[in-house]
Amino acid sequence: MNNLSNDIYNYYTERFFELPFDKQLHFASRLYLWSHDAFARERLDELRATVTADGQPDVALKDVYMQGKTSIFHGSKNAAELRAPYFEKYPELRTLVMVLFRLTFLQTVYGLDGRTVLFKLYDRSQVEALLQQLSGDTQAVAVLSTHAINVLYLYNRVVLQDDLSMDPTQFLHVGASAYDLSDPIQLQLYIYLYTHCVIGESTFYARKLPDTYLHVYRQMMQELELVIGENFTAVNLDNKFEFLVCCRLVGYKSNLARRIEDEAERSISEQGLFLIDRHNTNPQAANSTLELSEHRNVLYLLSHLDSPLTR
């Protein structure tokens, strides 16, 4: 940790209860899984009853399933128009992603196995048919990016617990052919495609990356390093910090680290000790409050905190 990351950590932990439930869970779960942070563990224990439905994974997952069926989806505003046709093509995807996320954190944070519940909510053959179709749909994977990658990794690595059932080389081919990197939105989707492959392989910071496909993930980070370096001012801080976190997971020291740190040091909000986008042409301008900056800032903390996950 450096002075700035210590200041941001203290600022968020002191104001933790000002954050809404979803941001509390995101912040605490990432910190705890990454570094076994004691503050985060205490907060997660306090959230346990709500997240787990008092230790009942069947109830917790059914609740998330119903929320997904009835709530308005809130994803990246930047790519909403591009993604709309693919969410229409795969209408079950949004809810399935939500259920798989809750299933994953029930397991990795609270030690509760909800995998049998999943197949009470969904027919297994239909889920696997959906994911097989999605996996082979290059353009859908490219545009859905995080949503496609998350659902594929969470199902294969968490539900099936199979480290060989999906070869990430296929996503290198998507990245190499499916994007116009002169378009800032497609550039963002490209970066998130590769970073979420790495994060997905870590089951969202719950384990060290296995050796099996490590060479593929390192290649992804090397390719991202070139692209981010060439388009530095068009890449927002969320993307840059997530890239640095993934470099740590794969054991790659990027020559962009100092340049990204310099931008971070010039990006402190006037409203408090947290980071906002100020110095790039694709800023997350709407996400500039303490609450809406949480994702960016917890990634910055992970890029500095010691972790047993790093190589």
C-alpha positions in Angstrom: 0.0 0.0 0.0 1.1 3.6 -0.7 -0.1 6.8 1.0 -2.9 7.3 -1.5 -4.3 3.7 -1.2 -4.1 3.9 2.6 -6.0 7.2 2.5 -8.7 5.7 0.2 -9.0 2.5 2.3 -9.5 4.6 5.4 -12.0 6.9 3.7 -14.2 4.1 2.4 -14.0 2.0 5.6 -15.0 5.0 7.7 -18.0 5.7 5.5 -18.8 2.1 4.7 -22.3 2.3 6.2 -23.1 5.3 3.9 -22.9 2.8 0.9 -26.0 0.9 -0.2 -26.2 -2.9 0.3 -24.9 -3.9 -3.1 -21.8 -1.6 -2.8 -21.1 -2.8 0.7 -21.2 -6.4 -0.5 -19.0 -5.6 -3.5 -16.4 -3.6 -1.5 -16.2 -6.1 1.4 -16.2 -9.3 -0.6 -13.4 -8.1 -2.9 -11.2 -6.9 -0.1 -11.8 -10.0 2.0 -11.2 -12.5 -0.8 -8.2 -10.6 -2.1 -6.3 -10.0 1.2 -8.3 -11.6 4.0 -8.9 -8.1 5.3 -10.3 -8.2 8.9 -12.6 -5.1 8.5 -14.1 -6.7 5.4 -14.6 -10.0 7.2 -16.5 -8.3 10.0 -18.7 -6.5 7.6 -19.4 -9.6 5.6 -20.4 -11.4 8.8 -22.9 -8.6 9.5 -24.3 -8.9 6.0 -24.5 -12.7 6.3 -28.2 -12.9 7.2 -29.3 -10.8 4.3 -26.9 -12.3 1.7 -27.6 -16.0 2.7 -31.2 -15.7 3.8 -30.2 -16.7 7.3 -28.0 -19.5 6.0 -30.5 -20.9 3.5 -29.0 -21.0 0.0 -32.2 -22.3 -1.5 -34.1 -19.3 -0.3 -31.3 -16.9 -1.1 -30.9 -18.1 -4.7 -34.7 -18.2 -5.3 -34.9 -14.6 -4.0 -32.2 -13.5 -6.5 -33.9 -15.4 -9.3 -37.2 -13.6 -8.6 -35.4 -10.2 -8.4 -33.8 -10.9 -11.8 -37.1 -11.8 -13.3 -38.9 -8.7 -12.1 -36.3 -5.9 -11.9 -35.1 -3.5 -14.5 -31.6 -4.5 -15.5 -28.8 -1.9 -14.9 -25.7 -2.6 -16.8 -23.1 -0.4 -18.5 -24.8 2.6 -20.0 -21.9 3.0 -22.4 -22.7 -0.2 -24.3 -26.4 -0.6 -23.6 -27.5 0.1 -27.2 -24.9 -2.3 -28.6 -25.9 -5.0 -26.2 -29.6 -4.8 -26.4 -30.0 -7.2 -29.4 -27.9 -9.8 -27.7 -29.9 -9.7 -24.4 -33.0 -10.1 -26.5 -31.3 -13.1 -28.2 -30.4 -14.6 -24.8 -33.2 -13.5 -22.6 -32.3 -15.8 -19.7 -28.8 -14.5 -19.5 -29.3 -11.5 -17.2 -31.0 -13.5 -14.4 -28.7 -16.5 -14.8 -25.7 -14.2 -14.3 -27.2 -12.8 -11.1 -28.0 -16.2 -9.7 -24.5 -17.5 -10.5 -22.9 -14.5 -8.8 -24.9 -15.1 -5.6 -24.2 -18.8 -5.8 -20.4 -18.1 -6.1 -20.3 -15.7 -3.1 -22.4 -18.0 -1.0 -19.7 -20.5 -1.5 -16.5 -18.4 -1.5 -17.5 -16.0 1.3 -19.9 -18.0 3.4 -19.0 -21.6 2.7 -22.6 -22.5 1.5 -23.0 -24.8 -1.5 -26.0 -23.8 -3.6 -25.3 -25.8 -6.8 -28.2 -28.2 -6.3 -30.5 -25.3 -5.9 -29.5 -23.9 -9.3 -30.9 -26.9 -11.1 -34.2 -26.6 -9.2 -34.5 -23.1 -10.7 -33.1 -24.0 -14.2 -33.2 -27.2 -16.3 -29.6 -28.2 -16.6 -29.8 -29.3 -20.2 -31.3 -25.9 -21.1 -28.6 -24.0 -19.3 -25.9 -26.0 -21.0 -27.5 -25.5 -24.4 -27.7 -21.8 -23.8 -24.1 -21.6 -22.8 -22.9 -23.7 -25.6 -24.8 -21.5 -28.1 -23.4 -18.4 -26.4 -19.9 -19.7 -26.4 -20.0 -20.2 -30.1 -21.5 -16.8 -30.9 -18.4 -14.7 -31.4 -20.2 -11.4 -31.9 -22.4 -11.9 -28.8 -19.4 -12.8 -26.7 -17.6 -9.7 -28.0 -20.4 -7.3 -27.3 -21.8 -8.8 -24.1 -18.2 -9.0 -22.9 -18.3 -9.1 -19.1 -21.8 -10.7 -19.0 -20.9 -13.5 -21.4 -17.5 -14.2 -19.8 -18.9 -14.1 -16.3 -21.6 -16.6 -17.0 -19.3 -19.0 -18.8 -16.6 -18.9 -16.1 -19.0 -19.1 -13.2 -20.8 -22.0 -14.6 -17.7 -24.0 -15.7 -15.4 -23.2 -12.8 -17.8 -22.8 -9.9 -20.8 -25.0 -10.7 -19.1 -27.7 -12.6 -15.8 -27.2 -10.7 -14.0 -28.1 -13.9 -10.8 -26.3 -14.7 -10.5 -27.9 -18.2 -14.1 -27.6 -19.5 -13.4 -24.3 -21.2 -10.2 -23.2 -23.0 -9.7 -19.4 -22.8 -7.8 -19.5 -26.1 -11.2 -19.1 -27.8 -11.5 -15.6 -26.2 -8.1 -14.6 -27.6 -9.6 -15.2 -31.0 -12.6 -13.1 -30.2 -10.4 -10.3 -29.0 -8.2 -10.4 -32.1 -11.1 -10.3 -34.6 -14.3 -8.8 -33.2 -13.5 -5.2 -32.2 -12.9 -1.8 -33.8 -10.4 -0.5 -31.2 -10.7 3.1 -32.6 -14.3 3.1 -31.1 -14.0 3.9 -27.4 -16.9 1.7 -26.4 -15.6 -1.3 -28.3 -12.1 -0.6 -26.8 -13.7 -0.8 -23.3 -15.5 -4.0 -24.2 -12.3 -5.5 -25.5 -10.4 -4.7 -22.3 -13.2 -6.1 -20.1 -13.3 -9.3 -22.2 -9.7 -10.2 -21.3 -9.7 -8.9 -17.7 -12.9 -10.8 -16.9 -11.3 -14.0 -18.3 -8.6 -13.6 -15.7 -11.0 -12.7 -12.9 -13.3 -15.5 -13.8 -10.5 -18.0 -13.7 -9.8 -16.7 -10.2 -13.5 -17.3 -9.4 -13.7 -13.6 -8.5 -10.6 -13.5 -6.3 -11.3 -16.8 -4.4 -8.3 -18.7 -5.7 -4.9 -18.4 -7.3 -4.9 -19.0 -11.0 -4.1 -22.6 -11.9 -1.1 -23.2 -14.1 -3.1 -24.9 -16.9 -3.9 -21.8 -18.9 -1.6 -19.3 -17.3 0.3 -18.7 -20.5 -3.0 -17.7 -22.3 -3.9 -15.1 -19.6 -0.4 -13.7 -19.7 -0.7 -13.3 -23.4 -4.0 -11.4 -22.8 -2.3 -9.0 -20.4 0.6 -8.4 -22.8 -1.9 -7.7 -25.6 -3.8 -5.3 -23.3 -0.6 -3.6 -22.3 0.0 -2.7 -26.0 -3.5 -1.6 -26.7 -3.9 0.5 -23.5 -0.5 2.1 -24.1 -1.5 3.1 -27.6 -4.9 4.4 -26.5 -4.0 5.6 -23.0 -6.2 8.7 -22.9 -9.2 6.9 -24.2 -9.2 4.3 -21.4 -11.0 5.0 -18.2 -9.5 4.3 -14.7 -11.8 1.4 -14.0 -10.3 -0.4 -17.0 -6.8 0.6 -16.1 -7.0 -0.5 -12.5 -8.7 -3.8 -13.4 -5.8 -4.4 -15.9 -3.3 -3.9 -13.1 -5.2 -6.3 -10.8 -5.2 -8.9 -13.5 -1.5 -8.4 -14.2 -0.9 -9.2 -10.5 -3.0 -12.4 -10.8 -1.1 -13.7 -13.8 2.4 -12.5 -12.5 3.1 -9.9 -15.2 4.8 -6.6 -14.4 3.4 -4.0 -16.7 5.4 -1.1 -17.9 2.2 1.0 -17.7 2.0 0.7 -13.9 3.8 4.0 -13.1 1.8 5.9 -15.8 -1.5 4.6 -14.4 -0.4 5.5 -10.9 0.5 9.0 -12.0 -3.0 9.4 -13.4 -4.5 8.1 -10.2 -2.6 10.6 -8.1 -4.1 13.4 -10.2 -7.7 12.0 -10.0 -8.7 12.6 -6.4 -12.3 13.9 -6.1 -12.9 17.3 -4.8 -15.7 15.7 -2.7 -13.4 13.4 -0.7 -10.5 11.0 -0.7 -11.6 8.7 -3.6 -10.7 8.6 -7.3 -12.8 9.8 -10.2 -12.1 9.9 -13.9 -10.6 13.3 -14.8 -7.9 12.8 -17.4 -9.2 10.6 -20.2 -11.6 11.0 -23.1 -13.9 8.1 -22.1 -14.6 9.0 -18.4 -17.2 7.4 -16.2 -18.5 10.9 -15.7 -21.8 9.8 -14.1 -19.9 7.7 -11.6 -18.3 10.4 -9.5 -19.9 10.1 -6.1 -18.5 8.0 -3.2 -21.1 5.3 -3.9 -20.8 5.2 -7.7 -17.0 5.4 -7.5 -16.7 2.3 -5.3 -15.9 -0.2 -8.1 -13.1 2.0 -9.4 -11.6 2.5 -5.9 -11.8 -1.0 -4.7 -9.9 -2.1 -7.8 -7.3 0.5 -7.0 -6.9 -0.9 -3.5 -6.6 -4.5 -4.9 -3.8 -3.3 -7.2 -1.8 -2.2 -4.1 -2.8 -4.7 -1.4 -0.7 -7.8 -0.7 -2.5 -11.0 -1.6 -1.9 -14.8 -1.6 -3.5 -14.8 -5.1 -0.7 -12.9 -6.8 2.2 -14.5 -8.6 
